[in-house]
Structures are given as C-alpha cells and as structure tokens.
C-alpha cells in the first residue's frame, strides 16, 4: 500500500521551474487559503496517514524523487505498559465528583496517557541519559592520559555530545521550549565561578547547538523539526482512587484533610504504538537497507529512553513514587 504526500505551499514561494515539477505530478496538490496562515507560511508537508504534519527544510523540498512512500519505510514500535504504582495526569474538567480527576478521552471516557506527554517524557529521559553519560565519560576517559594527549583529544572531542543530541532532535523534533542542556553540561567546562552566569552560558551553548542543527540541515530556518516519531494516545480501562495527606514538616501531623486523586491503579496494563516515519531519509532517496539500519539505531535510543523513564516515572507526583511502570516491546 502507498501513501501520497500533500504539499501545503503558496504559489508565491515557487519559482517557475519548481512550479512545473509539482504541476506535472498527479499525487501532489496545492492547498491555499486560511490553513496556510495557520501553518505560519512555512514549507510543510501533510502526510495523509493520521493527518500528521511533517516539516521539511525548503532546500529538501525539491529533492522528492518519488511521489509515493512505500509502507516498508514505516516502522511500528508496539509496547505494553504495566504500572507498578499509581499514575495520574490532571484533567481539564473542573466539574467532577472529586477535586483531582484524571485526564480522560472525551468520546470514550477512558483514562488516557496523551501521546504528546509520552513524547515529551521520553525526550527528556533521552537528554538526561546523555547528560549523565557525558559527565561519566569526561571524568573517566582521561585517568591514564598525559597532558599533551588530553589537549589533542580536546580539540577533536564533541564535548557537549552534539552528535547524540542531534539524533534525539531527528527522533522527537525540536519543539519550542525544549531544554537540550542542563546545569550538568557545565561540569565539562571546568566549573562556573559565578552562579548568576549559569543561565547565560546555557543559552550560549543552546544557540551553538541550533547552529549545529542548521549546518547539518536537521532543522529549517525557522528552527523547527517535527521528528520521525508519531505517538498514539494510550488508553486504560481501569481507574481507582488514591489519597495523599499533607503533613506539617515540623510536627508531622496532618495540615488539612486527605486529598483524593482519581488514578490509574497499580497493575493496570495497556498497549500502545509509536510510528516511525523517516521522512528526512526518504526525501534524500536513501535505500531501503540504509533506512532499516537507521531504524535499528533509533529503536535503541527509544528503548534506552523507556528504560530510564520506567524508573523515574511519568505523569504527576513522580517525586512521591507515582508513574513507575514495567514495559516490554510487542513483536
């Protein structure tokens, strides 16, 4: 089965040669009007599989050689989640029988873990893993090295692990507000004498990373990349109540009455899917073997992120031990 690409563009953005290329294609269509304004007039493609919008750099747009994408390029990562503690994420419903209802899907009323929430949590887990690996390697790799050798290696080192972070951007995208670096990154600079400058230094490192992404054509001029992964919502059929009683830190007695939370209880199980669509590889006309190789690399990153997230937790109240789970890949 093949899927068509639908291009969302304004004719003003196209030169005459490019216009002819698209005009002669039977599976590409022009969509203009209000929707173009909603998309902020960026070069984007709408893939008609689940109505997901994918971003391409303008210079990549004209490299599409085939109008149809074989479903062999699309991989599905199926998972099973079993919570080992209560899971809670707040609902927007303000009128409910208890103060803290769990988020539910409106049509079905089922408790839901939003795909966007899972995506953000896995991205953060991946960044944290890189930060820890960066620190461990930085202090261990030079134990038996001479000074001159250290100096030479530092010239070639990817000190802030830009290469690994680049892979995360390709997978999860580069959404506004994402923090790609934390204070742990600054340890590799040899320490900061003035704490007030930490945020400024992190901003400089982040700007350098954005330039790095543009140089490698991972993000567009608007500093945006959708990412290869599409996350489905995960639904749960079980729901229960959990209670938290705030205590006075000095007296260790209840400050006020118990607070009830509607939660997905411990032991609840659900399945979900993550779809991998390497649009950036397809437009570059990569072979199917190369795309499969990239999928294996990306899947390892995804697995590592799940392993870390399963121990740190997802949702609200993770500091109290909520949101822990076991997971396994479903073949």
GIPE-V508309 format. One line per field, one symbol per residue. phi: phi as a letter, one per 40 degrees, with the letter a starting at -180 (. if undefined). burial: I if it has 24 or more other C-alpha atoms within 12 Angstrom, else O. A space follows every 10 residues. Layout:
BEGIN
phi=???
burial=???
END
This chain:
BEGIN
phi=.bbccbcbab dccbcccccc dcccccbbbc bbhccccccg fccabbccbg fccbcbcdcc cccccbcbbc ccccbbbcbb bbcbacbabc ccccbacbcb cccbcccbgc cbbcdccccc cccccccccc cccccccccb cbdbccdccc cccccbccdc fccccdcccc cbgbccgccc bbcccccccg hbcbcccdcc cccccccccc ccccccfcbc ccgbacgccb bccbbbcbaa bbbbbcbccc cgbdcaccbc bcbccdgcba babbcbbcdc ccccgccccc cccccccccc cccccccccc ccgbgcgccc gcgcabaacb c
burial=OOOOIIIIII OOOOOOOOOO OIOOOOOIII OOOOOOOOOO OIIIIIIOOO OOIIIIIIOI IIOIOIIIIO OOIIIIIIII IIIIIIIIII IOOOOOOOOI IIIIOOOOOI IIIIOOIIII IIIIIIIIII IIOIIOOIOO OOOOOOOOOO OOOOOOOOII IIOIIIIIII IIIIIOOOII IIIIIIIIOO OOOOOOOOOO OIOOIIOOII OIIOOOIIII OIIIIIIIII IIIIIIOIII IIOOOOOOOO OOOOOOOOOO IIIIIIIIII IIIIIIIIII IIIOOOOOOO IOOIIOOIIO IIIIIIIIII OIIIIIOOOO OIIIIIIIOO O
END
